[in-house]
Amino acid sequence: MSQSVEAINQRARDGRDRLGPFFQEVEKVLVGQRHLINRLIVGLLTDGHILLEGVPGLAKTLAVRTVARALQLEFRRIQFTPDLLPADVVGTQIYNPRTGEFTVKRGPVFANVILADEINRAPAKVQSALLEAMQEKQVTIGDRTYDLPHPFFVLATQNPVEQEGTYPLPEAQVDRFMLKVLIDYPNRAEELTILDRMGRIEPNIEIRPVLSTEELTELRRAVDAIYVDEKIKGYLVDLVQATRRPAEYGLELTGLIQYGASPRATIALVRAARAQAFLDGRGYVTPQDVKLAAPDVLRHRLLVSYEAEAEELKSEDLLTRILDKLPVP
């Protein structure tokens, strides 16, 4: 078993080294957003979609576009607005009066990296147009189903400040986002660096493609090979179960949690923990990997009650209590 683990360790270290040029290229443009970059690569390595939340001007769109360029992936941006239609996202059928036949015009969702900008600005029927695409990696137009390109990666952004003219995301859609990443302001030193790099009218920053789709697939296989001990699996399950039945785990959260995390959260958590270990060049998952991944995986899957809102408690506050209280193997 030790030889097998050592082989996995070496594979993880080699894979992490291959990501070095990727980080170098992305950091030409993004300054001080290492957590965001790490989470973007976690989503790509684990085939998971990401919801980005931050005020305007924090380079969310620029980050996604830069990652797509560095990975040689086709990028499409969809601006979500109140008058957007589902056909504007997935495509539609167009009737040809000469031939009497319908032809399919594919929508912008047919790309590798989709940026759903300000996703909460569109009504539920448009947001739900992405449900099939995000889960089954296919879309249905008319009576036919079409496979989406591989890999397929959805990144959605939303503004946490301005809520006028927005629509809450359906819970079924929120659960399909593997991670919800919160983006904060840069510090003073980082903002000075941003000023030097991007202060020109036409910044001359060239992003080279450094990873092919085939190499990304190989890295995904390496992540899948990361070893997860049975005790770590038990810790993962207990963590998710504690969001549903906190009293059984000695947690005094009665009345504060309306709905806990779904089984999809358990799957997302083990994948994110594997990717976290991979980024650290390890072939095995530790409890710390789980703790680092848990906030981004669970914050949007934990619905707080009115009592918690009255006490000004957010899902992150309750997750912190759970992580602090739950015994670590």
Backbone hydrogen bonds in HBPLUS format (Angstrom, degrees):
<---DONOR---> <-ACCEPTOR-->    atom                        ^
c    i                          cat <-CA-CA->   ^        H-A-AA   ^      H-
h    n   atom  resd res      DA  || num        DHA   H-A  angle D-A-AA Bond
n    s   type  num  typ     dist DA aas  dist angle  dist       angle   num
A0005-VAL N   A0001-MET O   2.89 MM   4  6.20 158.8  1.93 152.9 158.5     1
A0006-GLU N   A0002-SER O   2.83 MM   4  6.01 155.6  1.88 146.4 153.7     2
A0007-ALA N   A0003-GLN O   2.89 MM   4  6.13 150.9  1.98 145.5 153.2     3
A0008-ILE N   A0004-SER O   2.98 MM   4  6.31 152.8  2.06 145.8 153.3     4
A0009-ASN N   A0005-VAL O   2.80 MM   4  6.08 154.4  1.86 148.7 156.4     5
A0010-GLN N   A0006-GLU O   2.96 MM   4  6.20 158.1  2.00 147.1 152.1     6
A0011-ARG N   A0007-ALA O   2.98 MM   4  6.21 155.5  2.04 144.1 151.1     7
A0012-ALA N   A0008-ILE O   2.89 MM   4  6.13 154.0  1.96 149.0 156.0     8
A0013-ARG N   A0009-ASN O   2.91 MM   4  6.20 158.3  1.96 150.6 156.4     9
A0014-ASP N   A0010-GLN O   2.90 MM   4  6.10 161.0  1.93 150.3 155.4    10
A0015-GLY N   A0011-ARG O   2.93 MM   4  6.08 158.5  1.97 144.5 150.7    11
A0016-ARG N   A0012-ALA O   2.85 MM   4  6.04 157.4  1.90 148.5 154.9    12
A0017-ASP N   A0013-ARG O   2.98 MM   4  6.20 152.4  2.06 144.3 151.6    13
A0018-ARG N   A0014-ASP O   3.09 MM   4  6.41 142.8  2.24 141.4 151.3    14
A0018-ARG N   A0015-GLY O   3.10 MM   3  5.08 122.0  2.45  93.0 107.7    15
A0019-LEU N   A0016-ARG O   3.08 MM   3  5.22 143.3  2.22  99.4 110.3    16
A0020-GLY N   A0017-ASP O   3.09 MM   3  5.30 157.2  2.14 105.1 112.3    17
A0022-PHE N   A0019-LEU O   3.06 MM   3  5.15 119.5  2.44  99.7 115.3    18
A0023-PHE N   A0019-LEU O   3.09 MM   4  6.47 160.3  2.13 161.6 165.6    19
A0024-GLN N   A0020-GLY O   3.08 MM   4  6.36 156.7  2.13 152.1 159.3    20
A0025-GLU N   A0021-PRO O   3.00 MM   4  6.21 157.4  2.06 147.6 152.3    21
A0026-VAL N   A0022-PHE O   3.02 MM   4  6.25 171.2  2.03 158.4 160.5    22
A0027-GLU N   A0023-PHE O   2.94 MM   4  5.94 156.7  1.99 146.3 152.8    23
A0028-LYS N   A0025-GLU O   3.15 MM   3  5.38 156.7  2.20 104.1 111.2    24
A0029-VAL N   A0026-VAL O   3.10 MM   3  5.81 151.0  2.19 116.1 122.3    25
A0030-LEU N   A0026-VAL O   3.01 MM   4  6.18 176.1  2.01 157.0 156.4    26
A0037-ILE N   A0033-GLN O   2.96 MM   4  6.29 162.5  1.99 156.1 161.2    27
A0038-ASN N   A0034-ARG O   2.82 MM   4  6.01 162.9  1.85 152.0 156.8    28
A0039-ARG N   A0035-HIS O   2.93 MM   4  6.13 156.7  1.99 147.2 153.6    29
A0040-LEU N   A0036-LEU O   2.90 MM   4  6.16 152.0  1.98 150.2 158.1    30
A0041-ILE N   A0037-ILE O   3.05 MM   4  6.33 159.2  2.09 151.2 155.9    31
A0042-VAL N   A0038-ASN O   2.86 MM   4  6.10 143.9  1.99 142.1 153.4    32
A0043-GLY N   A0039-ARG O   2.97 MM   4  6.21 157.2  2.02 146.2 151.0    33
A0044-LEU N   A0040-LEU O   3.09 MM   4  6.39 156.3  2.15 143.6 150.0    34
A0045-LEU N   A0041-ILE O   2.86 MM   4  5.98 156.5  1.92 146.9 153.1    35
A0046-THR N   A0042-VAL O   3.04 MM   4  6.09 136.9  2.24 143.5 153.7    36
A0048-GLY N   A0043-GLY O   2.85 MM   5  4.55 166.9  1.86 138.2 141.1    37
A0178-MET N   A0049-HIS O   2.80 MM 129  5.33 123.3  2.12 126.5 140.8    38
A0179-LEU N   A0049-HIS O   3.28 MM 130  6.76 157.4  2.34 152.2 158.8    39
A0050-ILE N   A0154-VAL O   3.05 MM 104  6.52 156.2  2.11 158.7 165.6    40
A0156-ALA N   A0050-ILE O   2.96 MM 106  6.47 157.8  2.01 156.4 162.9    41
A0051-LEU N   A0179-LEU O   2.87 MM 128  6.20 163.0  1.90 152.9 158.4    42
A0181-VAL N   A0051-LEU O   2.84 MM 130  6.23 149.4  1.94 156.4 166.7    43
A0052-LEU N   A0156-ALA O   2.64 MM 104  5.94 171.6  1.65 172.8 172.1    44
A0158-GLN N   A0052-LEU O   2.99 MM 106  6.50 137.0  2.17 158.3 170.2    45
A0053-GLU N   A0181-VAL O   2.94 MM 128  6.23 164.7  1.97 166.7 166.5    46
A0183-ILE N   A0053-GLU O   2.91 MM 130  6.10 164.3  1.93 162.6 162.9    47
A0054-GLY N   A0158-GLN O   3.33 MM 104  6.76 154.7  2.40 161.5 168.7    48
A0063-ALA N   A0059-ALA O   2.92 MM   4  5.88 149.3  2.01 136.4 144.0    49
A0064-VAL N   A0060-LYS O   3.22 MM   4  6.53 161.7  2.25 150.4 153.6    50
A0065-ARG N   A0061-THR O   3.03 MM   4  6.22 169.8  2.04 156.4 159.4    51
A0066-THR N   A0062-LEU O   2.94 MM   4  6.00 156.5  2.00 146.2 152.8    52
A0067-VAL N   A0063-ALA O   3.02 MM   4  6.22 160.6  2.06 150.0 154.7    53
A0068-ALA N   A0064-VAL O   3.05 MM   4  6.28 160.9  2.09 151.0 156.0    54
A0069-ARG N   A0065-ARG O   3.08 MM   4  6.35 154.0  2.15 145.1 151.7    55
A0070-ALA N   A0066-THR O   2.98 MM   4  6.22 161.1  2.01 152.2 157.2    56
A0071-LEU N   A0067-VAL O   3.08 MM   4  6.22 134.2  2.29 142.7 154.1    57
A0073-LEU N   A0068-ALA O   2.97 MM   5  5.02 176.6  1.97 153.1 152.9    58
A0072-GLN N   A0069-ARG O   3.27 MM   3  5.19 169.5  2.28 105.1 107.7    59
A0210-VAL N   A0070-ALA O   2.85 MM 140  5.57 160.6  1.89 140.7 142.4    60
A0211-LEU N   A0070-ALA O   3.30 MM 141  6.66 149.1  2.40 155.8 161.5    61
A0112-ASN N   A0074-GLU O   3.14 MM  38  5.16 124.2  2.47 120.6 135.6    62
A0113-VAL N   A0074-GLU O   2.91 MM  39  6.15 165.3  1.93 167.6 168.3    63
A0076-ARG N   A0113-VAL O   2.96 MM  37  6.35 157.2  2.01 168.8 173.7    64
A0115-LEU N   A0076-ARG O   2.88 MM  39  6.28 163.7  1.91 160.8 166.0    65
A0078-ILE N   A0115-LEU O   2.84 MM  37  6.03 174.6  1.84 164.2 164.4    66
A0117-ASP N   A0078-ILE O   2.92 MM  39  6.02 141.5  2.07 150.9 162.6    67
A0080-PHE N   A0117-ASP O   3.08 MM  37  5.92 165.9  2.10 156.0 160.4    68
A0084-LEU N   A0081-THR O   3.13 MM   3  5.39 168.0  2.15 116.8 118.6    69
A0088-ASP N   A0085-LEU O   2.90 MM   3  5.25 139.5  2.07 108.2 120.0    70
A0089-VAL N   A0086-PRO O   2.98 MM   3  5.34 154.3  2.04 108.2 116.6    71
A0090-VAL N   A0086-PRO O   3.06 MM   4  6.41 165.5  2.08 168.3 166.6    72
A0091-GLY N   A0087-ALA O   2.97 MM   4  4.60 134.1  2.18 111.8 125.0    73
A0109-VAL N   A0089-VAL O   3.21 MM  20  5.87 148.3  2.31 176.3 166.8    74
A0107-GLY N   A0090-VAL O   3.09 MM  17  4.48 153.2  2.17 108.8 100.6    75
A0092-THR N   A0105-LYS O   3.01 MM  13  5.53 148.4  2.11 147.3 154.8    76
A0105-LYS N   A0092-THR O   2.88 MM  13  5.53 172.2  1.89 173.1 175.5    77
A0094-ILE N   A0103-THR O   2.71 MM   9  5.26 167.8  1.73 159.5 163.4    78
A0103-THR N   A0094-ILE O   2.85 MM   9  5.26 162.9  1.88 146.9 150.6    79
A0096-ASN N   A0101-GLU O   2.83 MM   5  5.52 163.8  1.86 161.9 167.2    80
A0100-GLY N   A0096-ASN O   2.72 MM   4  5.52 139.9  1.88 153.5 167.0    81
A0110-PHE N   A0107-GLY O   3.27 MM   3  6.24 173.7  2.27 126.5 127.8    82
A0111-ALA N   A0109-VAL O   2.93 MM   2  5.65 131.5  2.17 106.5  91.9    83
A0153-PHE N   A0112-ASN O   2.74 MM  41  5.97 148.5  1.83 159.0 169.8    84
A0114-ILE N   A0153-PHE O   2.83 MM  39  6.17 167.2  1.85 163.0 167.1    85
A0155-LEU N   A0114-ILE O   2.82 MM  41  6.10 170.3  1.82 176.4 178.5    86
A0116-ALA N   A0155-LEU O   2.80 MM  39  6.08 152.9  1.87 143.1 152.0    87
A0157-THR N   A0116-ALA O   3.03 MM  41  6.38 157.1  2.09 148.5 148.3    88
A0121-ARG N   A0118-GLU O   2.99 MM   3  5.72 155.2  2.05 126.5 127.9    89
A0119-ILE N   A0157-THR O   2.94 MM  38  6.11 142.0  2.08 163.6 175.6    90
A0167-TYR N   A0120-ASN O   2.62 MM  47  5.14 158.7  1.67 152.9 160.6    91
A0126-VAL N   A0123-PRO O   3.07 MM   3  5.71 139.4  2.25 115.3 125.2    92
A0127-GLN N   A0123-PRO O   3.17 MM   4  6.49 164.3  2.19 151.8 156.6    93
A0128-SER N   A0124-ALA O   2.78 MM   4  5.89 157.2  1.83 153.2 159.1    94
A0129-ALA N   A0126-VAL O   3.01 MM   3  5.15 145.0  2.13 100.9 111.7    95
A0130-LEU N   A0127-GLN O   3.13 MM   3  5.83 160.2  2.17 115.1 120.6    96
A0131-LEU N   A0128-SER O   3.07 MM   3  5.13 153.8  2.14 103.0 111.0    97
A0134-MET N   A0130-LEU O   2.83 MM   4  5.94 162.2  1.86 160.9 164.7    98
A0135-GLN N   A0131-LEU O   3.11 MM   4  6.25 155.8  2.17 151.4 157.2    99
A0136-GLU N   A0132-GLU O   2.85 MM   4  5.47 147.2  1.96 141.4 151.5   100
A0137-LYS N   A0133-ALA O   3.09 MM   4  4.57 130.1  2.35 113.8 122.1   101
A0148-LEU N   A0137-LYS O   3.08 MM  11  5.55 166.4  2.10 140.0 135.8   102
A0139-VAL N   A0146-TYR O   2.97 MM   7  5.46 155.8  2.03 149.3 156.1   103
A0146-TYR N   A0139-VAL O   2.79 MM   7  5.46 168.1  1.80 166.1 169.1   104
A0141-ILE N   A0144-ARG O   2.92 MM   3  5.64 148.9  2.02 166.3 173.5   105
A0144-ARG N   A0141-ILE O   3.26 MM   3  5.64 167.7  2.28 126.2 128.7   106
A0166-THR N   A0163-GLN O   3.28 MM   3  5.48 144.1  2.42 134.3 126.8   107
A0173-GLN N   A0170-PRO O   2.95 MM   3  5.34 130.4  2.20 106.0 119.1   108
A0174-VAL N   A0170-PRO O   2.98 MM   4  6.33 162.0  2.01 156.9 162.5   109
A0175-ASP N   A0171-GLU O   3.03 MM   4  6.13 159.3  2.07 149.3 153.6   110
A0176-ARG N   A0173-GLN O   2.98 MM   3  5.20 143.3  2.11 103.8 115.0   111
A0177-PHE N   A0174-VAL O   3.12 MM   3  5.60 161.3  2.16 111.9 117.8   112
A0180-LYS N   A0296-ASP O   2.83 MM 116  5.10 153.1  1.90 137.9 146.1   113
A0191-GLU N   A0187-ASN O   2.94 MM   4  6.13 154.1  2.01 150.7 158.3   114
A0192-LEU N   A0188-ARG O   3.01 MM   4  6.28 144.6  2.13 146.6 155.8   115
A0193-THR N   A0189-ALA O   3.14 MM   4  6.45 151.0  2.22 143.2 150.5   116
A0194-ILE N   A0190-GLU O   2.91 MM   4  6.25 155.0  1.98 147.7 155.0   117
A0195-LEU N   A0191-GLU O   2.96 MM   4  6.13 150.2  2.05 138.4 146.2   118
A0196-ASP N   A0192-LEU O   3.06 MM   4  6.37 151.5  2.14 143.5 150.3   119
A0197-ARG N   A0193-THR O   3.02 MM   4  6.29 156.3  2.08 151.5 157.6   120
A0198-MET N   A0194-ILE O   2.81 MM   4  5.72 167.0  1.83 155.3 159.5   121
A0199-GLY N   A0195-LEU O   2.99 MM   4  4.88 125.1  2.30 131.0 134.2   122
A0216-LEU N   A0212-SER O   2.99 MM   4  6.28 153.5  2.06 147.2 154.8   123
A0217-THR N   A0213-THR O   2.96 MM   4  6.23 151.0  2.05 145.4 153.0   124
A0218-GLU N   A0214-GLU O   3.05 MM   4  6.37 152.2  2.13 144.3 151.6   125
A0219-LEU N   A0215-GLU O   2.97 MM   4  6.26 154.1  2.03 147.3 154.1   126
A0220-ARG N   A0216-LEU O   2.95 MM   4  6.24 147.5  2.06 144.1 153.2   127
A0221-ARG N   A0217-THR O   3.08 MM   4  6.41 150.6  2.17 145.0 152.3   128
A0222-ALA N   A0218-GLU O   3.05 MM   4  6.39 149.7  2.14 143.8 152.3   129
A0223-VAL N   A0219-LEU O   2.98 MM   4  6.31 149.7  2.07 146.4 154.2   130
A0224-ASP N   A0220-ARG O   2.98 MM   4  6.28 155.4  2.04 147.3 153.9   131
A0225-ALA N   A0221-ARG O   3.13 MM   4  6.38 132.8  2.36 138.6 150.3   132
A0225-ALA N   A0222-ALA O   3.21 MM   3  5.15 133.3  2.44  92.5 104.9   133
A0226-ILE N   A0223-VAL O   3.09 MM   3  5.40 163.2  2.12 110.9 116.3   134
A0227-TYR N   A0283-GLY O   2.88 MM  56  6.07 166.5  1.90 143.2 139.0   135
A0285-VAL N   A0227-TYR O   2.96 MM  58  6.33 146.2  2.08 170.1 178.7   136
A0232-ILE N   A0229-ASP O   3.06 MM   3  5.21 120.4  2.43  98.5 113.1   137
A0233-LYS N   A0229-ASP O   2.98 MM   4  6.37 155.4  2.04 151.3 158.7   138
A0234-GLY N   A0230-GLU O   2.93 MM   4  6.20 154.7  1.99 144.4 151.0   139
A0235-TYR N   A0231-LYS O   2.96 MM   4  6.22 148.8  2.05 140.5 149.0   140
A0236-LEU N   A0232-ILE O   2.87 MM   4  6.17 154.7  1.93 150.3 157.1   141
A0237-VAL N   A0233-LYS O   2.99 MM   4  6.28 165.6  2.01 154.1 156.7   142
A0238-ASP N   A0234-GLY O   2.90 MM   4  6.07 161.4  1.94 147.4 153.1   143
A0239-LEU N   A0235-TYR O   2.93 MM   4  6.05 151.2  2.02 144.3 152.0   144
A0240-VAL N   A0236-LEU O   3.16 MM   4  6.52 157.4  2.21 150.8 155.5   145
A0241-GLN N   A0237-VAL O   2.80 MM   4  5.98 163.9  1.83 154.7 160.3   146
A0242-ALA N   A0238-ASP O   2.82 MM   4  5.88 145.0  1.94 142.8 151.4   147
A0243-THR N   A0240-VAL O   3.08 MM   3  5.42 145.4  2.21 104.6 114.4   148
A0244-ARG N   A0241-GLN O   2.94 MM   3  5.25 144.1  2.07 104.8 115.9   149
A0245-ARG N   A0241-GLN O   2.87 MM   4  6.13 167.2  1.89 164.6 168.1   150
A0248-GLU N   A0245-ARG O   3.19 MM   3  5.84 138.9  2.37 116.0 124.8   151
A0249-TYR N   A0246-PRO O   3.02 MM   3  5.40 151.3  2.11 109.2 118.2   152
A0251-LEU N   A0246-PRO O   3.05 MM   5  5.09 159.6  2.09 143.6 140.3   153
A0250-GLY N   A0247-ALA O   3.12 MM   3  5.11 161.2  2.16 111.6 110.9   154
A0256-LEU N   A0253-LEU O   2.99 MM   3  5.43 164.3  2.02 135.6 136.4   155
A0305-SER N   A0256-LEU O   2.91 MM  49  5.12 160.4  1.95 126.9 128.1   156
A0258-GLN N   A0303-LEU O   2.71 MM  45  5.41 148.7  1.81 148.7 158.1   157
A0259-TYR N   A0303-LEU O   3.33 MM  44  5.13 157.1  2.39 128.4 133.7   158
A0303-LEU N   A0259-TYR O   3.06 MM  44  5.13 156.5  2.12 149.6 154.8   159
A0265-ALA N   A0262-SER O   2.84 MM   3  5.32 140.7  2.00 110.7 121.8   160
A0266-THR N   A0263-PRO O   3.05 MM   3  5.12 122.8  2.39  96.5 110.5   161
A0267-ILE N   A0263-PRO O   3.24 MM   4  6.66 158.1  2.29 151.4 155.8   162
A0268-ALA N   A0264-ARG O   2.94 MM   4  6.17 160.8  1.98 146.2 152.1   163
A0269-LEU N   A0265-ALA O   2.81 MM   4  5.92 149.5  1.90 145.2 153.7   164
A0270-VAL N   A0266-THR O   3.13 MM   4  6.39 160.6  2.17 149.6 153.0   165
A0271-ARG N   A0267-ILE O   3.14 MM   4  6.34 157.9  2.19 147.7 154.0   166
A0272-ALA N   A0268-ALA O   2.88 MM   4  6.03 160.9  1.92 148.4 153.9   167
A0273-ALA N   A0269-LEU O   2.88 MM   4  6.00 153.5  1.95 144.8 152.4   168
A0274-ARG N   A0270-VAL O   3.00 MM   4  6.15 153.4  2.08 140.6 147.4   169
A0275-ALA N   A0271-ARG O   2.99 MM   4  6.27 159.7  2.03 148.5 154.0   170
A0276-GLN N   A0272-ALA O   2.86 MM   4  6.07 149.5  1.95 144.3 153.1   171
A0277-ALA N   A0273-ALA O   3.00 MM   4  6.27 157.6  2.05 147.4 152.4   172
A0278-PHE N   A0274-ARG O   2.92 MM   4  6.19 153.2  1.99 146.5 154.8   173
A0279-LEU N   A0275-ALA O   2.90 MM   4  6.17 155.1  1.96 149.6 155.2   174
A0280-ASP N   A0276-GLN O   3.19 MM   4  6.45 132.0  2.43 136.0 148.3   175
A0280-ASP N   A0277-ALA O   3.11 MM   3  5.09 132.5  2.34  94.4 107.7   176
A0282-ARG N   A0277-ALA O   2.91 MM   5  5.20 170.0  1.92 149.0 147.2   177
A0281-GLY N   A0278-PHE O   2.89 MM   3  4.97 158.4  1.93 106.2 112.4   178
A0289-ASP N   A0286-THR O   3.03 MM   3  5.31 128.7  2.30 104.5 117.2   179
A0290-VAL N   A0286-THR O   3.41 MM   4  6.88 152.4  2.49 146.9 153.6   180
A0291-LYS N   A0287-PRO O   2.96 MM   4  6.30 157.4  2.01 149.6 155.9   181
A0292-LEU N   A0288-GLN O   2.90 MM   4  6.09 152.9  1.97 148.1 154.9   182
A0293-ALA N   A0289-ASP O   3.08 MM   4  6.23 148.6  2.18 143.1 151.1   183
A0294-ALA N   A0290-VAL O   2.87 MM   4  5.86 145.6  1.99 150.0 159.2   184
A0297-VAL N   A0293-ALA O   3.16 MM   4  6.26 148.2  2.27 153.0 162.2   185
A0298-LEU N   A0294-ALA O   2.86 MM   4  5.77 155.5  1.92 161.5 165.9   186
A0299-ARG N   A0295-PRO O   3.01 MM   4  5.48 152.9  2.09 144.2 147.8   187
A0301-ARG N   A0298-LEU O   2.98 MM   3  5.09 148.3  2.08 107.2 117.3   188
A0309-GLU N   A0305-SER O   3.09 MM   4  6.45 157.3  2.15 146.3 152.6   189
A0310-ALA N   A0306-TYR O   2.86 MM   4  6.07 149.3  1.96 143.7 152.3   190
A0311-GLU N   A0307-GLU O   3.15 MM   4  6.43 137.6  2.33 137.5 148.0   191
A0311-GLU N   A0308-ALA O   3.09 MM   3  5.07 127.0  2.38  94.1 107.9   192
A0313-LEU N   A0308-ALA O   2.84 MM   5  5.11 170.8  1.85 146.8 147.3   193
A0312-GLU N   A0309-GLU O   2.92 MM   3  4.72 156.8  1.97 102.2 107.6   194
A0317-ASP N   A0314-LYS O   3.04 MM   3  5.31 125.7  2.34 102.5 115.9   195
A0318-LEU N   A0314-LYS O   3.30 MM   4  6.75 154.9  2.37 150.8 157.0   196
A0319-LEU N   A0315-SER O   2.90 MM   4  6.15 155.4  1.96 151.3 158.9   197
A0320-THR N   A0316-GLU O   2.95 MM   4  6.12 152.6  2.03 143.8 150.6   198
A0321-ARG N   A0317-ASP O   3.20 MM   4  6.51 152.4  2.28 140.5 147.1   199
A0322-ILE N   A0318-LEU O   3.03 MM   4  6.34 156.2  2.09 146.8 153.1   200
A0323-LEU N   A0319-LEU O   2.85 MM   4  6.07 169.2  1.86 158.3 160.5   201
A0324-ASP N   A0320-THR O   2.94 MM   4  6.02 153.0  2.02 145.0 152.4   202
A0325-LYS N   A0321-ARG O   3.03 MM   4  6.07 147.9  2.13 143.0 151.1   203
A0326-LEU N   A0322-ILE O   2.90 MM   4  5.84 164.2  1.92 157.6 161.0   204
